Amino acid sequence: MQVDIKTTTVTQLRQTFSHTARAIGGDKPASRYQEATYGMQPLVNFHYRPLWQPEMELYDVRRTAVVMRDWYALKDPRQYYYGSYTITRSRQQEAMEKNLEFVEKRGLLRDLPEPLRAKLIHTLVPLRHLEWGANTNNCYITAYGFGVAITQATMFHAMDRLGLAQYLSRIGLSLDGNSGEALAEGKQLWMHDDTWQGLRRLVENLMVCEDWFELHVAQNLVLDGLLQPLVFQQFERRFSSQHGPALSLVTEFMNNWFEETSRWVDATIKTATAESAANSALIHGWVSHWREAVRVAIAPYADAVFIEDAADALAAVDAQFDSRIAKLGLKAAVDTGIAA
C-alpha cells in the first residue's frame, strides 16, 4: 500500500485587522503592539454623559489643553501591550525576589546598627505612601486621558507604582525583622514629620490637578525626574559606598524601572511638544511651574537625608534633569522661568 503525503499551502487573505490597516496604511503585517493599540479608542455610541461633568463626553479630547491631530502619535517606544508588559515585569520580579531573599536570609539590613536602620526607615519607608499617590494619579490619567497609545501605558505605569510601594514595604520589613513596626513608623513620618510634609502636600495638590496631560508632566516627568534620582541614585550610592551593597540589591528594580520608563515619558512629552507652538508653550509653562513646586517640596527632605551635602545632592539632580529636558526642547522654558 502506498501512502502519498501532500502539503497544502494556505494563502493568507489578510495581513492584519482592518482597524490596524487603516492606521498603518494598506494591508501590511502589524506588530502585536500595533494591533493592541491602533483603533482601540472609543469614539462614538456613548450612551450617557458623565453626571459629574455633563458638558463633556465620556471620552473627550477637551479634558486637556494639549491638542493633537493624532492621539496615537503618543506611542510607547517600549512597544508594551499587556502580554509583553507582564512578561517583562515577571522576569524582573523574579530577579528582585532573589535579591530580597538574599538580603533577608543573611540579615543584611536587619543587622545594621540601629542608627543606620533608623536612617533607612526615615529615608525610604514613607515613600510607599508617595508611590500610592503616584498610582492614584496615573489611574486618573488613564480614566480621563484620550488615546489608547498613552492611556494603556499609564495604566501599566500605575500598576508599576503599586509594585514600587510593595518593594519599599519589603525593605521596611527587612529592616524590622518582619514585625511591621517600620511600616507603622513610616506612616507616622509621612503624616507628621516635617521632613515629609512638603512632599505630602505636593502629592495632594497633584491629586486635584484636572488636566490629565498636565498631571502626566507634573507626576511622571518633573516629580519623578527629580525625586527618583535623589533617592535611588544619590542617596543609594552614598549609603552603599559606606555600608556595603545591601541597599543596592533591594533598590535595583527602582533604578532599572526609572531608566526604562523615562524613555516612554520623554517620548510622549517630546511628541506633544513638537506638535504645535501652542502645545510647546503650554508644556514649557507646566514644567517650569511644577519644577519649582517640586524643588520646594524636596528641600526639607534633602536637608534631613543629606545634611551638609544636601546642596550638592540637589545640584547633581538638577543638572541631570536639565540635561534630560534639554533633549525635549524644554530647557529654555525653565531658564526663562515661564509661569504656568
N, C-alpha and C positions, 0 to 999 in steps of 0.2 A: 504493500500500500504506500502510495506516495502522497506526502503532505506538502503542499506549496504554501509558504508563508509570504504574504504580500503586505507591503506597507502602503498606507494611505495618508496622503498629506491633506491636512485641513487648512484651507486658506482663511486667515483671519479677516473678517469683513471690516471690522472697526479697530482702530489702534487705541482708542480711549473713549471716555464718556463724552457725550455731546456738550455738557456744560464746561468740561475742561478744554475741549476742542475750540469752543468759542473764545476762550481766554488766551490760549497759546497760539491760535491760528492753525487752521487746517486739521486734518485727521492725523496728528503726529503722536508717536509714543510719548506718554507722560509719566513722570515720576509719581511715586505714591504720595509724596508731599503735595504735588500739584493737584492730584485727584482729590485729596482730602481738604484742599484749601479753596481753589477757584470755584466760583459759582455757589458757594455754600451760604453766603449771607442772605437771610430772608429780606425780601424787598416788597412783597405785595401780600394781599389777603390777610391783613391784620384785622382781627375781629373786634378789637376794642382799643381805645387809647388808655394810657395809664391814668387811673383815677387821681393820683397824686400830682400829675403833670399833664392835664388834658390837652394842652397846646402842642404836645409832642406825639409823634407816632411811637409805637413800641420800640422800634429800631429807627433812629433818626440821626442824620448827619449833623443836625443843628445842636447836638449836645456838646460839641466842642467848637471853638472859634477857628480851629485849623480847618482849612478847606483843601480837599484832594480831588483831582479829576478821577483818579482810580485808587480806591482804598486798598486794592490788592497789591499796590506798589510797596506797601509796608511789609515786605516779605521777611521771613526769618532765614538768615544765612546758614543757620544750623540745619535747615530743612526738617524741623521737628514736626511730625504728626504723632498721633497717640502711640502707635507702635514703636517708632524709633525713639521717642522720648522715654517711654517706660523701660525699654531695653537698656538704654544708656544709663538711666538712673539706677536700675537694678544692679548693673555691674559696678557702678560707683559705690552703691550701698554695701555690696559685698566687701569691697576693699576697706571701706570705712569701718565696718563691723569688725574686721580683723584688727585694725588699728586700735579700736576701743577695747576689744577683748585683750589685746596685748598689754595696754596700759592698765586696765583694771586688774588683770591677773597678777601683775607684778607690783601693783600699788604705787605706780609712778607718780600719780597725783595725790592719792590718799596719804602717802607717807612723806609728803613735803612738810617742811617746818610750818607751824601754824601761821606765822605772818605771811608766808607765800601763798598758802591756801586761802587765807582771808583776802589777799590781793586779787587772786584769780576769781574768787566769788564776787567781789566788788566790781571787777572789771568786765566779766563775761556773762554771769548768770542773768542779770536783769535784761540783757539783750534779747532773751527769749520772748519778752513782752513786746519789744520793739519789732521783732520778726512777726509776731501775731498781728501787729498793726500793719506791717507790710503785706501780709496775706490778705487782710481786710481791704486794703487799698487796691490791690491787684484784682480782687474779686469785683470791686466796684468798676474798675476799668473794663473787665470782661463783661459785666452786666450791661453797661451803658455805652460801651465802645461800638464802633461801626467798622465792619470789615473783618472777616474771619482770619485773614492773614495776621492781624495783630491780636485779636481777642483770643484766639486759641493759644497763642504764645503767652499772653498774660495769664491765662488760666494755668498753664504749666508753671509759670513763674510764681503764681500764688501758692501752688502746692509745694514748690521748692522752699518757699518761706516757712511753711509748716515743718518741712524736713530740717531746715536750719534751726528752728526753735527746738525741735526734738533733740538734735545733736547738742545744742547748748545745755539742754536739760540733762543729757547723759554726762556731759562734762561736770555739771554740778553734782550729780550722783556719784561720780568717780571721786570727787573731792571730799564728800562727806561719808563715804563708805555705804552708799545706798540708803541712808537714813531719811533723805528728803529735807533735811534741815537747810541745806544750801538753797534749795528752791524756795522755801518759805522766806529765807533771808533775802533772796533776790527780789521777791515780790515787795517786801518792805522797803528795800532800797529803791526800787522803781517808783513806789508810791510816795516816799517821804524824803529820801536822801537828796540833798541839794545838788549832788553830782549829776543826778539823772533828770532833774525837773525840766531842764531846757529841752532835752530830747523827748521827754514825755509830752511836753506842751507842743512841740513841733509835730509829733505823730498825731496828736489830737487835732491840730489845725489842718493837717493833710486829710484827715477823715471827713472834713466838711468842705473840701475843695470840689466844686461841682463840675468843672470842665475836666473830662476824663483824660484828655491828652496833656493838659497841664499837670494833672496828677502823675501821669506817666513820666513826665520830665522831672517833676519835683522828687518823686519817690525813687524811681528806678535809675535816673541819671545823676541827679545832684546829691541827694541824701546818701544813696549807696556809694556814689562815686567818691565821696569824702569820708564817710564813716567806715566803710569796709576796709580800705587800705590802712586807715588809722589803727584799727583794732587788729586785723588779721595779717597785717604786714609789719607796720611799725612796732606795735606792742609785742606781737608774737616773736618777731626776730630778736628784739632786745631781751625778752624773757628767756628765750631758748638759748641764746648765747651765754647767759649767765647760769642757767639752772638745768640745762640738758634738753633733749629733744621731745620730751613727753607732750608738751603743748603743741608742738609742730605736728605730731602724729594725729591728735584729735581735732586739729583745725585744718587738715589737709584738704578736705572736701570744700570748705569755705573759700579757700584760695582758688582752687580749680574751678569752682562754680562761678566765682566772680569774674574770672578771666573769660570763661565761656559766655556767660550771659551779657557781659559788656559788649561783645560783638553784636548781639542781637539788638540791644538798646541803642547802640551807636548807629546801626544800620537804619532803624526806624526814625531816629531823630534827624539824621543826615538826609534821608529821603524826603521827609516832610519839610525840612528847612529849604531844600533845593527846589521844592515845588513852585514857590512863588515868593515875591518880595514881602508880601503881607505875612505869609507863614514865617518867614525868616525873622521879621521884626518882632512878631508875637513870641516866638520861641526864644529869641535873644532876651526879651524882657523877662520871661519866666525864669530862665537860667540865672539871670542877674539877681532877681528878687529872691528866689529860693536859695541861691548860694549864700547870700548874706544871712538869711534866716538860719541856715544850717551852721554857718560859722558861729553865730551867736549861741546856738544850742549846744554845740560840741565843745565850746571853750571851757566850761566848768568840768566837763568830763576829761578833757585833755590835761587840765591842771591837776586833777586828782590822780590820774593814772601815771602821767609822765613827770609830774612835779617840776623840777627845774629844767627838764628837757622838753617841756610842753611846746614852747615856741618852735623849736627845731622840728619836732614831730609834725606840727601843723603846717610848717613851711614846706616840708617834704611832701605832704599830702596835697597841698595847694599846687605845688609845682607839677605833680603828677596829673592832677585834674586839669591844669592849664594846658598841658601837652595833649591831653585827651580831647578837650573841647576845641582846641585849635584845629584838629583834624576834621572837626564837624563844621568848621566855619563860624564858630561861636565866640572866639576869643575876643574879638573887637567889642562885642556887647558887654562882656564882663569888664574889660578895661575902661570903657567909657561910662560904666555904671548906669546903664539904661534901667529905669524902674519898670516894674510890672504894671 
